[in-house]
Amino acid sequence: MRLVVARIGRAHGLRGEVSIEVRTDAPDQRFVTGVVLHVEDGSLRRSLAAANIATSLTLGRVRDNNGTLLLTFEEITDRTTAEALRNAVLEVDLPEASDEPDAWYDHELVGLGAVDPAGEKLGEIVAVQHPGAQDLLVVRTVKGENRLVPFVGAIVPEVDVPGGRIVIDAPAGLLEDIDD
């Protein structure tokens, strides 16, 4: 399985360097010299392959340019080829298992059922947002409304990925409107 780690932005300079929009919480671990990144973006991937542009790229260099990461790939040596990659999504191969017991990828959480501590169905996890301060689960309630739930231990005491459920101990008003 693969995980999206970045989206390629504009070409930078004449020698194939590109800017990226980081989509991982561990860029120092994902963007290291020698790592292989896969270009994924449907029709763009097919057009790159048709033009004999590699769709698996080996990272040659990483540098920070005023807060923007710039990447150079061993297979990309000119600006024209770098421009062809614009808006492509970069993915990495995932390890089989995580060494952290309370760490999950977003794709593992989406689709899980949300239940209260008594086991009553509250809805389903339809997305995970990462706005900054804390992660948020997007729960589609049984009424069909999307509600944001802070992904913190006090509100989400249990995540059971193999069991297909997340326990949410929601305070009043979090998952339903409170009548005045």
N, C-alpha and C positions, 0 to 999 in steps of 0.2 A: 504494500500500500504506500501511497505517496502523500506528502503534506505540502501545501502551498506555503512558500516562504517569502515570495516577493513578486512584484510586477515590474517589468522593465519600463523605464521612462525614456527620456531623450538620450541621444548619443552625446558624448562629451569629448571634444577634441577630434583629432583625425585618425587615431590609431585603434579605434574599435571600443573605446571605453563607454560604458553606459551608466546612467543613474538608475536607481531602483527605489521603489516604494516598498519598504520593509513590511512584511506580514507575518512576522514571527516574534515571539517574546525573547528569543535567545539568538540575536544576530551574531554575537561573538562566536557561538558554537556552530552556526549554520554556514557562515560565510568565511571559510578558511581556505587558504591556498591548497589546491589539489582536489577539493571536493567536486563531485560530479553533480550538476544540476540539470534537470530535464525541462525542456521547453514544452509547455502545454497550453494550447489555446485553440483547439479544434481546427478550423480552416487555416489559421495562421501556421500551425504545425505542418499541415499538408503542403502549403505553399512554400515553406522553408525547405521541406524535404525535396520538393520538385525543383527548387533552385540549387540543390546540393549544399544547403546550409545545414550544419549539424543541429540535431534536436536534442542531443546530450552534450552539454558544455562543461569543460573542465575549468574551474576558477583559477586564473593565473595571478590576479592581484586584487586586493581590496584596499580602498582608502576612503577616509572621511574627508569630505569637502564642505566645511561649514555646516555640519549636521546631516548632509546627504551622503549616503554611501555610493561610491562609484566602483564598478566592477570591470575587470578586464578578463576575457576568456581566451584560452589558448587557441581556440578555433576561429576567433573573430579578430581580424587584424586591420580592418579599415572602417571608416565612418559609414559608408554606404551599407555594408552588411549589418553594422550595429543599428542603423535606422530601421532596417527590415525587422528587427526584433522588438521594436516599440510596441508596448501594450501586451506583450507576451507574458504569461505567468510562469514563474520558475518553481519547480517542485523538487523535493528531496525524497529519497527512499526512507521509509520509517523503520526503525529497529523493531524487532518482534515484540519486545516487552520493555516497559519503562522500569527503571530502578527506583522510582518514587511511588510509594503506595497510594498517595492522595493526589496523583497527577493524571489528568485525562485530556485527550485531544477533543476538540469541539465535535468532530464527526462521531466520536464515541457517545456523546451526550445527546445529540439531536436524535429524536425518535423515541427516547425513553419516556415511559409513563411517569407522570407526577402524581404522587399519592400523599395523603396526610399521614400523621403518625399512627392513626388507627387503620390505615390501609384503604381508605375511601379515595376513589379516583378524583383527582383535581383537574387533570388535563394531560397535555403532552408537551415535551420540550421541542420547540420548533427552530430555535437558534440560540447561539451564545454570542453576547456582545462584550467587547473589551474597551469601554470608554476611557479607562485610565485608573480611577481610584480603586475600583473593584470590578470583577467580572459580573455580568448579569445574565441570568437565564431568561429566555423569552418563552413563556408558558402560554400555550393556547388552551384556555379553560374549556370545560365541558359546554359552556354557553357559546363558544366560538370566539371569545375575545382574547387578544394578546395582552399579557401582563408581564411586566419586568420584575424579576425576583433577584435580589442580591445573592450572589453565590458565596455565602459566608456560612461557617459552621453553625452559628446560632439559628439560622433559618433553614439551612439545608444540612441536617445532621447525618444523612446517609445517602451514599451514591452506590447503587448496586448495578453495575453495567451488565454482568452476566445474567442477573435477574430481570433486567430490562426496566428498572424503576429508580426514581429519585424520590426520597422522602422530603417533603417540604412542610415545615412547622411554621406556617405563615401567620403573622399577627393580623388582627381584624383590619380589613380594608385593603390588604395587599392583593388579594386575588378576586375580591368582590367589592362592589360599591356598598358603602354603608348608608343605609336609609337615614335621613334627617328626622 
